[in-house]
Amino acid sequence: MAEKNFRGWASLELFSSDLWRACRQLYKTPVFTSTVVLVLAVGLGASVATFSIVRNVLLRPLPYNQPDRLVQIVSYWPKTANHNDWTAPLLDAMDWKTSVPAFQDVAMYRYSWSI
């Protein structure tokens, strides 16, 4: 049992001497040290920002009472030149809100996809 404890102290002493040697080397080269610290700070900041965006956009549930009951309704107009136009006219949406009792509410949005 004493031998295992001795091995633990020996590895701790080796680690502390390696750490001390690394600190001395970093102190001797301040330009390299500041570059390393700057790169680590930018990398850590980018990682935190990316995770925050992914968490807020993809991982949080939608702020609705029952998000599994949301539907998207679109109208396709085959006679138009733009075959990517899947929007619904405002009057159609207002008509769906009044005439379809299954809809609790209707909201409209528009996005643009340009190539």
Secondary structure, DSSP 8 states (H G I E B T S, - for coil): -HHHHHHHHHHHHHHHHHHHHHHHHHHH-HHHHHHHHHHHHHHHHHHHHHHHHHIIIIIS--SSS-GGG--------TTSS-TT-----HHHHHHHHHH-TT-S-----------
